[in-house]
């Protein structure tokens, strides 16, 4: 762990024992990336997230939200009512993570065609160097 000029502590993802690898594992998960993006618009109820993240199961959404909450990226607020009302919201750390993840989601949306076109081609997009 080192400090930068602005005093922020910084690890190295290339170091085998750095805690940043655990955080990278959490935020690089496709469902985490999309859940963080969905909560970027403000607090969300579980059912709203389930509808917005098409294809995710309730079990996987629950696991994803717990992982994000455990790492300090999301807060879970239970409002006393019948039935119970639960909202999930990004913490400041989660909002901070949302910035580069938004750029990554945007890139994936713009480049998905090219990646799938490469897979569909005869050579799978692989190039052989001249001997």
C-alpha positions, 0 to 999 in steps of 0.5 A: 500500500502506498500513498499518492501526492493527494494523500490517498492510499493506493494498492496494486492490483498486480500484488497477490495480497492487495485488498484491491483485488477483492474490490475489483472482483466485486465491481467487475462482476456484470451484475454488480456493474449493472446494479451500481448503474441502476442505483446511479439514478437514486435509491431503488427497491428490490423489485425495481432492480429486479425488473430493470436488470433483465435476466437476473434471478432474485437469488443472484440479485440478493447475493449481488446486493449483499456483496456490494453492501458488505464492501461499503458500496451500497446501503440497505434501508428498511422502512417499517411498514406492512409489507416492509419497504426496503431501498438500496442506495449507493454510498459515496464510495459506490457513487465514486465507483459508478463513474468509471463503471458508466464509461465501461458500460457505455464502451460495452454497449458501443462495441458489442457488435464488433466483439460478436462479429469477430466471434462469428467470423471464420477466424474468430478474429485471430490474426496469425503473424507472418513467419 
